[in-house]
Amino acid sequence: MCRRPVEWPTLGMLALCYGLWGLGTTWAAGLWLPLGFVMVVLGTTLHSSLSHEVLHGHPFKSAFWNAALVFPGLSITVPYLRFKDTHLAHHRESILTDPYDDPESNYWDPAVWRDLPRWARGVLRFNNTLAGRLCVGPALGNVAFIQGDVRLILGGDRRVIYSWLLHIPAVALVVYWMAMLGQMPVWAFVFAVYAAHGVLKIRTFLEHRAHVAASARTVIIEDRGPLAWLFLNNNLHVVHHLHAKVAWYELPALYAQNRVKYLGRNQGYLYPSYAEVFRRYFRRAKDPVPHPLWPSD
């Protein structure tokens, strides 16, 4: 697909994102805290989806100006450059679901799994249900991510150090805004950020499955509702993985034109909607925690 000179849909979503977040932390929170809370959750979630769009080269050709558009650290715990580096590494199809090489895998090495204490295995099993992913998923994900980065920083990884140093002013902007203009209590703001991380876990919950064929590991969720909008059509995930440079608003038409091809490629890994995902997996795990195809020894 030809690229627009100016990607107005993406710029419009950025304006909506910051509008929701800005009004949610100020006017709406002062008017009625639950309204402000919902607006901050939506704004923070949308900011993450837009950060994903930006790291893939939108809406400008300049990586610098793209990054500048999402510079404020609304998600608090995830530096943009770390998100960019780990996500681009994740796009190598051959490593999808690998417990070690795929930065976004939720599978564990069976040998490591066997040595975990019973309580830890219980928490991870709960995390493999959609309810668990919403409740404890953000905490588990952030702890693992930060622990990993601390190890890299102590090992002298300059890229990771630079990413976190750049994240300090990004979060400082958020802190300054909240201190000077915010009308939302700190506890409510922290909870809203956590809830936004939880909403994002809905998207990542079953994006990839363990399968011997790398091409069959990536899902299609044929949802066109609010969550698909909030995730910028990343529910059409196999389309995104095959065409990472295609803008979010072009993915539905691309999928509709080539539906048989995409479903043939991922061997029918398909769900009709997020409602179906909730119905099937809210209280039931879709996958085991230990990678089912990984050597047990």
FILO-513114 format. One line per 4 residues: number of its first residue (from 1); their letters; for each residue x, y, z of N, C-alpha, C. Coordinates in Angstrom, 3 decimals. Layout:
BEGIN
NUM	A	X/Y/Z/X/Y/Z/X/Y/Z  ...
# end
This chain:
BEGIN
1	MCRR	0.842/-1.199/0.000/0.000/0.000/0.000/0.877/1.247/0.000  0.459/2.264/-0.740/1.244/3.487/-0.787/1.058/4.279/0.502  2.144/4.912/0.928/2.126/5.644/2.185/1.652/7.071/1.969  0.749/7.550/2.834/0.271/8.922/2.736/1.388/9.895/3.091
5	PVEW	1.416/11.076/2.429/2.421/12.084/2.787/2.324/12.484/4.258  1.098/12.627/4.743/0.857/12.919/6.157/-0.151/11.899/6.676  0.224/11.171/7.690/-0.658/10.134/8.227/-1.604/10.760/9.258  -2.605/11.432/8.738/-3.531/12.166/9.596/-4.271/11.276/10.587
9	PTLG	-4.680/10.051/10.226/-5.352/9.214/11.230/-4.499/8.972/12.477  -3.203/8.769/12.283/-2.314/8.547/13.431/-2.147/9.820/14.243  -1.977/10.949/13.565/-1.855/12.228/14.281/-3.147/12.543/15.033  -4.280/12.201/14.429/-5.558/12.410/15.112/-5.685/11.552/16.357
13	MLAL	-5.216/10.308/16.278/-5.255/9.433/17.448/-4.311/9.918/18.543  -3.188/10.489/18.157/-2.281/11.071/19.151/-2.951/12.229/19.874  -3.657/13.088/19.132/-4.367/14.201/19.756/-5.446/13.684/20.707  -6.171/12.655/20.286/-7.200/12.060/21.139/-6.577/11.454/22.392
17	CYGL	-5.450/10.764/22.227/-4.752/10.132/23.346/-4.386/11.149/24.417  -3.710/12.207/24.016/-3.281/13.210/24.991/-4.467/14.016/25.530  -5.490/14.181/24.700/-6.691/14.860/25.184/-7.382/14.061/26.278  -7.536/12.755/26.049/-8.147/11.888/27.063/-7.345/11.909/28.350
21	WGLG	-6.037/11.747/28.224/-5.179/11.692/29.404/-5.149/13.032/30.130  -4.993/14.114/29.380/-4.919/15.431/30.002/-6.208/15.818/30.707  -7.337/15.631/30.041/-8.624/15.948/30.668/-8.947/14.966/31.792  -8.535/13.715/31.625/-8.798/12.712/32.657/-8.086/13.002/33.960
25	TTWA	-6.856/13.495/33.876/-6.084/13.780/35.087/-6.471/15.113/35.724  -7.215/15.952/35.004/-7.551/17.291/35.517/-9.071/17.465/35.651  -9.690/17.999/34.637/-11.104/18.378/34.710/-12.005/17.201/35.086  -11.839/16.066/34.363/-12.730/14.927/34.602/-12.532/14.349/35.998
29	AGLW	-11.284/14.272/36.462/-11.027/13.744/37.808/-11.624/14.646/38.872  -11.580/15.957/38.634/-12.184/16.886/39.583/-13.695/16.829/39.558  -14.272/16.576/38.378/-15.727/16.497/38.248/-16.267/15.219/38.875  -15.661/14.080/38.508/-16.097/12.774/39.014/-14.945/11.796/38.824
33	LPLG	-14.347/11.353/39.902/-13.122/10.565/39.835/-13.239/9.328/38.950  -14.330/8.547/39.008/-14.417/7.379/38.107/-14.309/7.754/36.628  -14.877/8.910/36.241/-14.774/9.355/34.852/-13.321/9.656/34.502  -12.634/10.378/35.370/-11.227/10.671/35.140/-10.399/9.413/35.071
37	FVMV	-10.709/8.467/35.943/-9.982/7.193/35.969/-10.095/6.474/34.623  -11.305/6.347/34.115/-11.520/5.656/32.840/-10.795/6.378/31.711  -10.831/7.703/31.710/-10.170/8.457/30.652/-8.653/8.278/30.696  -8.085/8.215/31.897/-6.641/8.009/32.020/-6.267/6.598/31.567
41	VLGT	-7.077/5.612/31.920/-6.819/4.241/31.459/-6.838/4.185/29.931  -7.859/4.793/29.330/-7.956/4.781/27.867/-6.786/5.530/27.233  -6.455/6.697/27.778/-5.360/7.486/27.226/-4.023/6.780/27.337  -3.775/6.149/28.472/-2.504/5.440/28.679/-2.407/4.213/27.788
45	TLHS	-3.492/3.472/27.653/-3.508/2.304/26.774/-3.276/2.709/25.324  -3.969/3.752/24.903/-3.824/4.233/23.532/-2.412/4.749/23.283  -1.795/5.357/24.293/-0.424/5.834/24.161/0.533/4.670/23.896  0.314/3.557/24.569/1.143/2.385/24.326/0.945/1.854/22.911
49	SLSH	-0.308/1.808/22.456/-0.576/1.352/21.094/0.065/2.283/20.076  0.041/3.574/20.338/0.660/4.544/19.433/2.184/4.446/19.483  2.732/4.144/20.656/4.176/3.932/20.754/4.593/2.756/19.887  3.753/1.724/19.862/3.993/0.575/18.997/3.960/0.998/17.536
53	EVLH	3.012/1.839/17.179/2.926/2.334/15.806/4.155/3.159/15.444  4.578/3.984/16.374/5.718/4.869/16.157/7.010/4.076/15.930  7.246/3.052/16.723/8.509/2.310/16.605/8.602/1.558/15.276  7.442/1.372/14.628/7.440/0.738/13.312/7.506/1.767/12.172
57	GHPF	7.774/3.029/12.530/8.037/4.016/11.484/6.896/4.919/11.100  5.978/5.198/12.004/4.840/6.075/11.720/4.762/7.168/12.785  4.174/8.299/12.477/3.580/8.715/11.196/4.564/9.418/10.261  5.782/9.709/10.742/6.776/10.391/9.921/7.868/9.418/9.480
61	KSAF	8.688/9.839/8.543/9.840/9.041/8.133/10.984/9.172/9.135  10.970/10.237/9.924/12.029/10.498/10.891/11.781/9.737/12.185  12.720/8.878/12.581/12.591/8.140/13.838/12.621/9.098/15.026  13.385/10.177/14.910/13.482/11.147/16.007/12.141/11.821/16.264
65	WNAA	11.521/12.338/15.197/10.247/13.039/15.396/9.127/12.078/15.760  9.185/10.865/15.269/8.207/9.869/15.696/8.314/9.627/17.200  9.545/9.423/17.688/9.746/9.183/19.112/9.330/10.389/19.942  9.558/11.589/19.403/9.188/12.804/20.137/7.681/12.870/20.380
69	LVFP	6.901/12.328/19.454/5.441/12.361/19.593/4.956/11.573/20.805  5.683/10.534/21.189/5.257/9.695/22.317/6.243/9.801/23.479  7.005/10.889/23.529/8.057/11.030/24.537/7.542/10.982/25.978  6.432/11.649/26.324/5.978/11.586/27.727/5.778/10.149/28.189
73	GLSI	6.305/9.812/29.364/6.271/8.432/29.852/4.973/8.089/30.552  3.879/8.063/29.821/2.570/7.830/30.435/2.464/6.448/31.069  3.175/5.478/30.522/3.097/4.123/31.090/4.018/3.946/32.292  4.829/4.949/32.597/5.685/5.062/33.787/6.846/4.066/33.805
77	TVPY	6.584/2.791/33.656/7.619/1.778/33.916/8.322/1.254/32.671  7.924/1.721/31.479/8.478/1.155/30.249/9.122/2.260/29.413  10.442/2.353/29.401/11.114/3.333/28.527/10.821/3.030/27.058  10.588/4.073/26.292/10.239/3.884/24.880/11.308/3.099/24.129
81	LRFK	12.573/3.442/24.332/13.633/2.756/23.596/13.740/1.283/23.968  13.429/0.945/25.214/13.441/-0.470/25.603/12.265/-1.195/24.960  11.127/-0.538/24.901/9.975/-1.112/24.214/10.317/-1.336/22.745  10.958/-0.350/22.130/11.323/-0.459/20.723/12.291/-1.615/20.490
85	DTHL	13.339/-1.678/21.272/14.357/-2.716/21.064/13.809/-4.121/21.283  13.068/-4.302/22.377/12.561/-5.645/22.674/11.473/-6.056/21.691  10.645/-5.101/21.275/9.566/-5.464/20.354/10.108/-5.804/18.971  11.082/-5.053/18.501/11.655/-5.378/17.198/12.363/-6.725/17.234
89	AHHR	12.961/-7.058/18.379/13.555/-8.394/18.525/12.472/-9.467/18.465  11.328/-9.179/19.052/10.193/-10.101/19.059/9.685/-10.388/17.650  9.903/-9.469/16.714/9.381/-9.634/15.361/10.146/-10.652/14.526  11.196/-11.248/15.071/11.857/-12.339/14.354/10.997/-13.591/14.492
93	ESIL	10.360/-13.988/13.415/9.356/-15.059/13.466/9.913/-16.355/14.022  11.183/-16.651/13.750/11.752/-17.939/14.157/11.849/-18.104/15.666  11.857/-16.986/16.431/12.002/-17.092/17.889/10.687/-16.923/18.637  9.578/-16.735/17.940/8.302/-16.498/18.610/7.999/-17.611/19.615
97	TDPY	7.654/-17.223/20.820/7.324/-18.058/21.996/8.551/-18.662/22.660  9.753/-18.453/22.130/10.975/-18.969/22.756/11.107/-18.404/24.174  11.227/-19.237/25.196/11.282/-18.736/26.581/12.474/-17.827/26.858  13.510/-17.923/26.041/14.717/-17.123/26.268/14.877/-15.981/25.269
101	DDPE	14.682/-16.265/23.996/15.004/-15.277/22.966/13.848/-14.355/22.603  12.618/-14.771/22.823/11.467/-13.916/22.530/11.170/-13.056/23.757  11.410/-11.737/23.700/11.197/-10.877/24.881/9.749/-10.809/25.345  8.805/-11.214/24.493/7.393/-11.106/24.850/6.749/-12.465/25.134
105	SNYW	7.562/-13.505/25.251/7.023/-14.839/25.518/6.585/-14.973/26.972  5.459/-15.663/27.179/4.993/-15.985/28.533/5.264/-17.439/28.905  5.892/-18.176/28.008/6.234/-19.573/28.290/7.517/-19.654/29.105  7.612/-20.714/29.919/8.818/-20.960/30.707/9.507/-22.230/30.218
109	DPAV	10.792/-22.264/30.411/11.563/-23.476/30.168/11.064/-24.544/31.145  10.653/-25.730/30.674/10.144/-26.773/31.583/11.120/-27.134/32.699  12.418/-27.092/32.419/13.405/-27.424/33.456/13.402/-26.385/34.567  13.242/-25.118/34.200/13.158/-24.049/35.201/11.835/-24.146/35.952
113	WRDL	10.770/-24.444/35.232/9.439/-24.565/35.822/9.414/-25.624/36.930  10.069/-26.739/36.701/10.065/-27.827/37.682/10.705/-27.408/39.008  11.639/-26.475/38.950/12.360/-26.068/40.160/11.688/-24.925/40.909  10.605/-24.384/40.369/9.923/-23.278/41.038/9.159/-23.790/42.262
117	PRWA	9.052/-22.994/43.323/8.228/-23.394/44.470/6.758/-23.471/44.077  5.999/-24.216/44.846/4.593/-24.465/44.515/3.794/-23.163/44.412  4.060/-22.215/45.336/3.292/-20.969/45.315/3.560/-20.194/44.023  4.815/-20.206/43.549/5.161/-19.484/42.320/4.470/-20.117/41.113
121	RGVL	4.430/-21.443/41.082/3.746/-22.102/39.979/2.250/-21.818/40.008  1.691/-21.691/41.214/0.282/-21.348/41.325/-0.015/-19.963/40.778  0.842/-18.999/41.098/0.670/-17.628/40.596/0.784/-17.603/39.077  1.754/-18.321/38.529/1.952/-18.326/37.084/0.819/-19.053/36.360
125	RFNN	0.268/-20.082/36.996/-0.900/-20.745/36.387/-2.091/-19.786/36.348  -2.297/-19.047/37.438/-3.367/-18.052/37.469/-3.128/-16.990/36.403  -1.881/-16.602/36.216/-1.535/-15.605/35.211/-1.820/-16.085/33.796  -1.954/-17.371/33.607/-2.258/-17.901/32.284/-3.748/-17.976/31.995
129	TLAG	-4.573/-17.517/32.934/-5.979/-17.253/32.642/-6.105/-15.774/32.314  -7.158/-15.411/31.612/-7.321/-14.000/31.264/-7.575/-13.153/32.513  -8.302/-13.706/33.482/-8.532/-12.982/34.741/-7.201/-12.727/35.447  -6.350/-13.745/35.475/-5.047/-13.585/36.102/-4.173/-12.596/35.372
133	RLCV	-4.217/-12.644/34.038/-3.392/-11.729/33.258/-3.803/-10.286/33.526  -5.104/-10.048/33.743/-5.588/-8.701/34.057/-5.170/-8.266/35.460  -5.217/-9.201/36.406/-4.984/-8.860/37.813/-3.508/-8.828/38.187  -2.795/-9.918/37.917/-1.390/-9.999/38.339/-0.418/-9.879/37.183
137	GPAL	-0.931/-9.946/35.959/-0.067/-9.871/34.788/0.801/-8.627/34.731  0.229/-7.429/34.975/1.075/-6.230/34.941/2.192/-6.267/35.971  1.917/-6.748/37.166/2.952/-6.822/38.204/4.041/-7.805/37.807  3.654/-9.007/37.369/4.640/-10.019/36.985/5.476/-9.545/35.798
141	GNVA	4.808/-8.952/34.811/5.512/-8.494/33.630/6.504/-7.390/33.936  6.085/-6.425/34.760/6.975/-5.313/35.085/8.146/-5.753/35.950  7.885/-6.640/36.907/8.979/-7.133/37.762/10.012/-7.874/36.916  9.556/-8.762/36.037/10.491/-9.516/35.190/11.259/-8.584/34.265
145	FIQG	10.561/-7.624/33.683/11.191/-6.683/32.753/12.257/-5.835/33.459  11.916/-5.292/34.623/12.850/-4.425/35.341/14.028/-5.229/35.890  13.755/-6.421/36.409/14.853/-7.272/36.878/15.838/-7.576/35.750  15.311/-7.887/34.586/16.169/-8.165/33.443/17.006/-6.962/33.050
149	DVRL	16.383/-5.781/33.074/17.123/-4.572/32.710/18.161/-4.201/33.766  17.861/-4.449/35.025/18.857/-4.194/36.081/20.095/-5.047/35.843  19.893/-6.306/35.473/21.031/-7.184/35.182/21.849/-6.651/34.005  21.150/-6.166/32.980/21.846/-5.625/31.816/22.607/-4.344/32.164
153	ILGG	21.995/-3.509/33.008/22.659/-2.267/33.428/23.900/-2.582/34.251  23.772/-3.522/35.181/24.932/-3.904/35.996/26.017/-4.552/35.144  25.607/-5.141/34.031/26.576/-5.731/33.113/27.191/-4.729/32.160  26.753/-3.471/32.272/27.349/-2.408/31.475/26.744/-2.199/30.102
157	DRRV	25.511/-2.651/29.872/24.867/-2.469/28.570/24.526/-0.987/28.383  25.267/-0.320/27.512/25.122/1.131/27.356/23.780/1.526/26.749  23.265/0.705/25.850/21.982/1.000/25.221/20.862/1.004/26.262  20.880/0.034/27.159/19.855/-0.044/28.193/20.012/1.114/29.175
161	IYSW	21.246/1.422/29.547/21.496/2.555/30.449/20.974/3.846/29.830  21.287/4.065/28.558/20.836/5.271/27.855/19.311/5.324/27.799  18.680/4.184/27.542/17.214/4.136/27.454/16.562/4.572/28.765  17.091/4.091/29.886/16.518/4.450/31.179/16.842/5.895/31.563
165	LLHI	18.029/6.384/31.203/18.360/7.788/31.477/17.426/8.712/30.705  17.127/8.355/29.467/16.202/9.156/28.662/14.782/9.068/29.208  14.483/7.991/29.892/13.135/7.806/30.443/12.901/8.697/31.669  13.964/9.138/32.316/13.809/9.979/33.511/13.081/11.284/33.186
169	PAVA	13.518/12.078/32.199/12.755/13.284/31.876/11.372/12.974/31.311  11.215/11.814/30.655/9.902/11.447/30.121/8.889/11.260/31.250  9.323/10.608/32.331/8.444/10.429/33.498/8.342/11.732/34.292  9.421/12.516/34.312/9.405/13.793/35.027/8.326/14.715/34.462
173	LVVY	8.089/14.669/33.153/7.011/15.462/32.557/5.657/15.082/33.151  5.454/13.786/33.312/4.186/13.301/33.881/4.060/13.734/35.342  5.134/13.582/36.104/5.122/13.971/37.516/4.861/15.472/37.651  5.503/16.270/36.812/5.317/17.728/36.861/3.867/18.092/36.553
177	WMAM	3.303/17.469/35.518/1.906/17.730/35.157/0.970/17.402/36.324  1.188/16.222/36.916/0.324/15.803/38.008/0.477/16.712/39.221  1.695/17.180/39.493/1.935/18.046/40.648/1.345/19.428/40.444  1.439/19.945/39.220/1.009/21.317/38.944/-0.466/21.418/38.561
181	LGQM	-0.960/20.438/37.783/-2.306/20.556/37.230/-3.240/19.416/37.620  -2.679/18.301/38.009/-3.493/17.117/38.258/-4.483/17.281/39.399  -5.688/16.769/39.183/-6.722/16.770/40.216/-7.079/15.347/40.644  -6.238/14.404/40.256/-6.475/13.002/40.572/-5.557/12.589/41.715
185	PVWA	-6.088/11.941/42.757/-5.227/11.452/43.847/-4.145/10.517/43.321  -3.013/10.518/43.985/-1.890/9.696/43.539/-2.289/8.228/43.458  -3.013/7.731/44.461/-3.394/6.317/44.469/-4.251/5.976/43.249  -5.161/6.903/42.865/-6.032/6.652/41.722/-5.238/6.674/40.422
189	FVFA	-4.263/7.570/40.335/-3.440/7.637/39.139/-2.603/6.369/38.979  -1.987/5.923/40.078/-1.183/4.698/40.032/-2.051/3.507/39.630  -3.248/3.440/40.191/-4.158/2.351/39.856/-4.576/2.427/38.391  -4.781/3.635/37.862/-5.167/3.794/36.458/-4.055/3.319/35.526
193	VYAA	-2.809/3.639/35.864/-1.679/3.179/35.051/-1.598/1.652/35.084  -1.776/1.082/36.279/-1.753/-0.379/36.406/-2.883/-0.999/35.588  -4.065/-0.391/35.658/-5.204/-0.920/34.901/-4.945/-0.846/33.402  -4.276/0.215/32.938/-3.946/0.322/31.513/-3.006/-0.797/31.099
197	HGVL	-2.021/-1.098/31.940/-1.142/-2.239/31.657/-1.972/-3.524/31.584  -2.995/-3.629/32.428/-3.860/-4.801/32.403/-4.661/-4.902/31.121  -5.194/-3.771/30.647/-5.948/-3.772/29.386/-5.057/-4.239/28.240  -3.819/-3.798/28.236/-2.888/-4.219/27.192/-2.633/-5.730/27.235
201	KIRT	-2.763/-6.319/28.416/-2.573/-7.767/28.536/-3.675/-8.543/27.808  -4.831/-7.910/27.602/-5.880/-8.569/26.821/-5.369/-8.807/25.405  -4.699/-7.809/24.851/-4.169/-7.931/23.491/-3.099/-9.010/23.392  -2.196/-9.030/24.352/-1.059/-9.952/24.260/-1.370/-11.357/24.778
205	FLEH	-2.557/-11.548/25.350/-2.875/-12.797/26.046/-2.646/-14.031/25.174  -3.146/-14.001/23.948/-2.987/-15.188/23.086/-2.490/-14.818/21.696  -1.711/-13.732/21.611/-1.190/-13.313/20.313/-0.358/-14.408/19.644  0.342/-15.200/20.479/1.220/-16.233/19.917/1.031/-17.540/20.675
209	RAHV	1.079/-18.642/19.944/0.947/-19.972/20.530/2.183/-20.801/20.199  2.407/-21.814/21.003/3.474/-22.758/20.720/3.054/-23.639/19.535  3.871/-23.686/18.510/3.563/-24.493/17.326/4.872/-24.814/16.620  4.968/-26.009/16.051/6.207/-26.407/15.386/6.505/-25.518/14.176
213	AASA	5.453/-25.020/13.528/5.633/-24.129/12.380/5.621/-22.681/12.860  6.712/-21.959/12.640/6.794/-20.568/13.093/5.684/-19.711/12.497  5.304/-19.993/11.264/4.272/-19.191/10.593/2.890/-19.385/11.203  2.698/-20.459/11.976/1.389/-20.759/12.560/1.261/-20.286/14.007
217	RTVI	2.195/-19.495/14.473/2.212/-19.099/15.882/1.452/-17.804/16.178  0.999/-17.093/15.161/0.470/-15.748/15.354/-1.019/-15.691/15.042  -1.773/-15.050/15.912/-3.233/-15.110/15.894/-3.872/-14.053/14.983  -5.117/-14.325/14.636/-6.038/-13.334/14.066/-7.272/-13.304/14.959
221	IEDR	-7.644/-12.116/15.444/-8.905/-11.934/16.170/-9.737/-10.961/15.346  -10.819/-11.453/14.782/-11.607/-10.656/13.836/-12.562/-9.705/14.552  -12.019/-8.930/15.452/-12.819/-7.999/16.252/-12.747/-6.614/15.614  -13.883/-5.920/15.561/-13.908/-4.546/15.060/-14.508/-3.599/16.089
225	GPLA	-14.512/-4.028/17.357/-15.120/-3.236/18.410/-14.152/-2.293/19.102  -14.504/-1.831/20.319/-13.687/-0.850/21.039/-12.260/-1.317/21.316  -12.078/-2.597/21.639/-10.724/-3.065/21.934/-9.851/-3.067/20.684  -10.415/-3.447/19.545/-9.644/-3.401/18.300/-9.221/-1.969/18.001
229	WLFL	-10.100/-1.028/18.249/-9.769/0.400/18.064/-8.680/0.821/19.038  -8.821/0.423/20.293/-7.847/0.803/21.308/-6.470/0.198/21.026  -6.447/-0.975/20.421/-5.187/-1.651/20.086/-4.718/-1.323/18.675  -5.390/-0.385/18.015/-5.033/0.044/16.654/-4.916/-1.140/15.697
233	NNNL	-5.948/-1.984/15.756/-6.091/-3.120/14.845/-4.970/-4.154/14.953  -4.246/-4.120/16.046/-3.182/-5.112/16.225/-3.737/-6.493/16.555  -5.062/-6.591/16.700/-5.701/-7.892/16.835/-5.565/-8.708/15.549  -5.388/-8.022/14.420/-5.097/-8.703/13.151/-3.595/-8.965/13.118
237	HVVH	-3.151/-9.776/14.059/-1.743/-9.784/14.420/-0.842/-10.408/13.368  -1.323/-11.428/12.699/-0.478/-12.035/11.672/-0.281/-11.065/10.508  -1.278/-10.240/10.239/-1.144/-9.231/9.177/-0.065/-8.221/9.571  -0.103/-7.811/10.833/0.917/-6.868/11.297/2.318/-7.480/11.232
241	HLHA	2.454/-8.730/11.641/3.784/-9.345/11.625/4.330/-9.483/10.204  3.447/-9.722/9.255/3.893/-9.861/7.870/4.107/-8.516/7.187  3.419/-7.488/7.669/3.505/-6.159/7.051/3.679/-5.110/8.150  4.815/-5.176/8.841/5.025/-4.319/10.012/5.091/-2.840/9.671
245	KVAW	5.360/-2.512/8.411/5.451/-1.108/8.007/4.112/-0.527/7.559  3.089/-1.359/7.495/1.764/-0.885/7.087/1.082/-0.202/8.267  0.505/0.957/8.035/-0.141/1.730/9.099/-1.359/0.996/9.650  -1.675/1.270/10.887/-2.749/0.569/11.597/-4.093/0.664/10.893
249	YELP	-4.380/1.817/10.287/-5.702/2.015/9.686/-5.843/1.310/8.337  -4.745/0.757/7.812/-4.802/0.019/6.557/-4.895/-1.493/6.759  -4.699/-1.953/7.979/-4.676/-3.393/8.239/-6.009/-4.092/7.963  -7.170/-3.515/8.365/-8.431/-4.233/8.111/-8.689/-4.499/6.627
253	ALYA	-8.448/-3.506/5.778/-8.678/-3.707/4.346/-7.704/-4.733/3.778  -6.464/-4.685/4.228/-5.464/-5.642/3.765/-5.857/-7.065/4.158  -6.378/-7.214/5.384/-6.818/-8.539/5.840/-8.031/-9.015/5.051  -9.008/-8.121/4.840/-10.227/-8.502/4.125/-9.918/-8.962/2.696
257	QNRV	-8.930/-8.332/2.077/-8.580/-8.683/0.700/-7.838/-10.022/0.602  -7.207/-10.434/1.694/-6.350/-11.624/1.642/-6.627/-12.576/2.808  -7.881/-12.646/3.263/-8.220/-13.412/4.458/-7.806/-14.874/4.334  -8.096/-15.496/3.207/-7.783/-16.920/3.029/-6.281/-17.151/3.123
261	KYLG	-5.513/-16.258/2.549/-4.054/-16.393/2.578/-3.523/-16.329/4.012  -4.002/-15.354/4.790/-3.495/-15.197/6.156/-3.901/-16.363/7.046  -5.137/-16.829/6.897/-5.585/-17.949/7.716/-4.934/-19.260/7.275  -4.542/-19.336/6.021/-3.775/-20.489/5.583/-2.372/-20.463/6.173
265	RNQG	-1.810/-19.278/6.240/-0.451/-19.158/6.773/-0.393/-19.512/8.249  -1.371/-19.017/9.043/-1.307/-19.299/10.489/-2.108/-20.545/10.862  -2.481/-21.321/9.850/-3.166/-22.610/10.042/-4.425/-22.475/10.902  -5.189/-21.423/10.598/-6.494/-21.261/11.222/-6.476/-20.841/12.675
269	YLYP	-5.388/-20.224/13.126/-5.330/-19.723/14.515/-6.162/-18.446/14.567  -7.455/-18.598/14.886/-8.443/-17.539/14.693/-9.456/-17.514/15.828  -9.837/-16.298/16.233/-10.962/-16.079/17.146/-11.846/-14.997/16.538  -13.169/-15.136/16.667/-14.052/-14.155/16.032/-14.085/-12.800/16.736
273	SYAE	-13.791/-12.781/18.042/-13.894/-11.517/18.780/-13.211/-11.648/20.132  -12.975/-10.509/20.764/-12.445/-10.532/22.125/-13.492/-11.049/23.106  -14.784/-10.870/22.779/-15.839/-11.426/23.629/-15.698/-12.947/23.717  -15.361/-13.575/22.599/-15.156/-15.016/22.583/-13.928/-15.404/23.406
277	VFRR	-12.889/-14.607/23.329/-11.688/-14.875/24.123/-12.025/-14.803/25.612  -12.784/-13.797/26.030/-13.197/-13.683/27.432/-14.050/-14.874/27.826  -14.983/-15.243/26.976/-15.887/-16.347/27.308/-15.126/-17.644/27.533  -14.128/-17.890/26.709/-13.432/-19.169/26.766/-12.324/-19.216/27.819
281	YFRR	-11.675/-18.071/28.064/-10.446/-18.136/28.848/-10.383/-17.211/30.059  -11.511/-16.600/30.426/-11.450/-15.692/31.575/-11.029/-16.436/32.846  -11.553/-17.620/33.035/-11.204/-18.404/34.232/-10.441/-19.679/33.900  -10.125/-19.878/32.631/-9.450/-21.120/32.218/-8.206/-20.777/31.422
285	AKDP	-7.123/-21.460/31.716/-5.875/-21.203/31.007/-5.953/-21.729/29.578  -5.451/-20.961/28.644/-5.390/-21.414/27.262/-4.182/-22.323/27.047  -3.071/-21.988/27.696/-1.813/-22.696/27.487/-1.224/-23.143/28.823  -0.370/-24.148/28.808/0.421/-24.461/30.001/1.507/-23.404/30.163
289	VPHP	2.027/-23.249/31.360/3.114/-22.289/31.578/4.415/-22.810/30.970  4.840/-24.057/31.252/6.041/-24.570/30.599/5.791/-24.768/29.101  6.748/-24.369/28.297/6.594/-24.474/26.856/6.353/-25.933/26.457  5.218/-26.235/25.818/4.898/-27.647/25.539/5.796/-28.298/24.495
293	LWPS	6.545/-27.509/23.734/7.418/-28.087/22.702/8.897/-27.949/23.049  9.171/-27.454/24.265/10.557/-27.218/24.651/11.163/-28.494/25.253  12.439/-28.801/24.966/13.059/-29.979/25.581/13.011/-29.901/27.100  12.509/-30.933/27.743/12.321/-30.904/29.198/13.612/-31.016/29.980
297	D	14.701/-31.379/29.313/15.959/-31.525/30.022/16.977/-30.474/29.589
# end
